Amino acid sequence: MAFGDSTRYQSKTAMSEINVVPLVDVMLVLLIIFMITAPLLTHSVKVDLPKASSSPNLTQPEHIEFAIRADGSFYWGGEPVTLDQLPLRFAAAVEQSQQTELHIRADRETHYELVAKVMSIAASAGLARIGFVTDPTGEQQPLTDH
């Protein structure tokens, strides 16, 4: 027996077909793997969300209507006030009732810094209930009645 005997291989022709059976096997295995792991990749948590009601919120009579315009002017119930007057007014409102709410209406172009200052002064005076008044229709309404 000689090494490198090439007479055995001369009678056979080269294979011109592609064997697709192993490729189909691999594809089926990958398909099964993806079918099993795909539902596990979604991280969903069931949460019982509250239902929205179309009735408007009825506010208590002891609330402060506070408006901030884009030019930096402040209005307490329609009358102009300065930033220096706010701590005394907030403290007086808290003395009258601990349940007093502050409703802030601000222009769209109002700097957040002004809103944050008012909220900080109100919180330091003891107002715990602070809310923002928005317009759900998207129409711009005047802040004060002049």
Phi, psi and omega per residue, in radians:
M1 nan 2.192 -3.091
A2 -1.834 2.524 3.064
F3 -1.348 2.503 3.083
G4 1.306 0.559 3.112
D5 -1.258 1.939 -3.059
S6 -1.648 0.012 -3.113
T7 -1.291 -0.459 3.134
R8 -1.174 -0.621 -3.010
Y9 -1.581 -0.115 -3.099
Q10 -1.291 -0.453 -3.079
S11 -1.418 -0.368 -3.121
K12 -1.519 2.553 3.097
T13 -1.708 2.829 3.136
A14 -1.254 2.540 3.119
M15 -1.300 2.240 3.115
S16 -1.907 0.128 3.135
E17 -1.884 2.632 3.079
I18 -1.749 2.265 3.114
N19 -1.476 1.899 -3.063
V20 -1.670 -0.085 -3.112
V21 -1.057 -0.793 3.108
P22 -1.129 -0.599 3.113
L23 -1.160 -0.700 3.107
V24 -1.142 -0.694 3.102
D25 -1.065 -0.786 -3.141
V26 -1.133 -0.746 3.138
M27 -1.118 -0.686 3.109
L28 -1.155 -0.692 3.094
V29 -1.113 -0.765 3.111
L30 -1.125 -0.671 3.109
L31 -1.083 -0.760 3.126
I32 -1.136 -0.709 3.128
I33 -1.089 -0.795 3.136
F34 -1.178 -0.596 3.119
M35 -1.183 -0.547 -3.137
I36 -1.412 -0.714 -3.041
T37 -1.492 -0.391 -3.085
A38 -1.073 -0.770 3.109
P39 -1.158 -0.392 -3.135
L40 -1.364 -0.286 -3.084
L41 -1.426 -0.269 3.120
T42 -1.491 2.119 -3.138
H43 -1.734 1.556 3.135
S44 -1.973 2.427 3.119
V45 -2.122 2.245 3.119
K46 -1.348 2.158 -3.133
V47 -2.193 2.328 3.101
D48 -1.511 1.672 -3.071
L49 -1.382 2.560 3.114
P50 -1.276 2.656 3.110
K51 -1.523 2.423 3.122
A52 -1.487 2.444 3.112
S53 -1.912 2.654 -3.119
S54 -1.607 -0.029 3.130
S55 -1.426 2.448 -3.135
P56 -1.248 2.646 3.091
N57 -1.275 2.287 3.069
L58 -1.564 2.100 -3.094
T59 -1.591 2.668 3.113
Q60 -1.285 2.730 -3.110
P61 -1.171 -0.408 -3.122
E62 -1.608 1.361 3.042
H63 -2.409 2.748 -3.108
I64 -1.898 2.130 3.034
E65 -1.550 1.951 -3.089
F66 -2.132 2.259 -3.100
A67 -2.125 2.495 3.083
I68 -2.198 2.142 3.111
R69 -1.575 2.912 -3.103
A70 -1.182 -0.445 -3.139
D71 -1.424 -0.019 3.075
G72 1.682 0.138 3.121
S73 -1.527 2.550 -3.089
F74 -1.968 2.554 3.139
Y75 -2.355 2.209 3.120
W76 -1.863 1.833 -3.124
G77 1.073 0.468 3.115
G78 1.762 -0.257 -3.140
E79 -1.786 2.447 -3.102
P80 -1.183 2.439 3.064
V81 -2.374 2.866 3.081
T82 -1.838 2.915 -3.134
L83 -1.139 -0.529 -3.133
D84 -1.237 -0.459 -3.118
Q85 -1.412 -0.288 -3.013
L86 -1.105 -0.778 -3.110
P87 -1.025 -0.728 3.139
L88 -1.184 -0.700 -3.127
R89 -1.195 -0.725 3.116
F90 -1.130 -0.721 3.133
A91 -1.115 -0.687 3.121
A92 -1.162 -0.647 3.125
A93 -1.184 -0.633 3.121
V94 -1.229 -0.598 3.105
E95 -1.126 -0.612 3.127
Q96 -1.189 -0.772 -3.127
S97 -2.700 2.328 3.109
Q98 -1.267 -0.334 -3.099
Q99 -1.604 0.233 -3.118
T100 -1.127 2.357 3.116
E101 -1.881 2.557 3.062
L102 -1.878 2.069 3.097
H103 -1.848 1.979 -3.100
I104 -1.735 2.183 2.999
R105 -1.990 2.150 -3.108
A106 -2.240 2.543 3.044
D107 -1.073 2.771 3.097
R108 -1.087 -0.624 -3.065
E109 -1.579 0.097 3.139
T110 -1.163 2.366 3.106
H111 -1.214 2.451 -3.127
Y112 -1.105 -0.468 -3.133
E113 -1.034 -0.700 3.128
L114 -1.160 -0.739 3.126
V115 -1.122 -0.722 3.141
A116 -1.146 -0.655 3.108
K117 -1.119 -0.793 -3.138
V118 -1.089 -0.747 3.135
M119 -1.121 -0.678 3.132
S120 -1.161 -0.747 3.127
I121 -1.133 -0.723 -3.133
A122 -1.147 -0.722 -3.135
A123 -1.181 -0.664 3.136
S124 -1.249 -0.415 3.084
A125 -1.411 -0.232 3.083
G126 1.965 0.080 3.082
L127 -1.371 2.030 -3.104
A128 -1.716 -0.362 -3.075
R129 -1.866 1.784 -3.128
I130 -2.129 2.294 -3.138
G131 -2.368 2.827 3.113
F132 -1.932 2.338 3.109
V133 -1.655 2.182 3.139
T134 -2.146 2.849 3.106
D135 -1.887 1.911 -3.091
P136 -1.228 -0.304 -3.136
T137 -1.426 -0.312 3.122
G138 1.540 -0.026 3.117
E139 -1.459 2.421 3.131
Q140 -1.444 2.147 3.116
Q141 -1.901 2.663 3.110
P142 -1.172 2.584 -3.087
L143 -1.426 -0.488 -3.117
T144 -2.279 2.806 3.081
D145 -1.729 1.661 3.132
H146 -1.686 nan nan
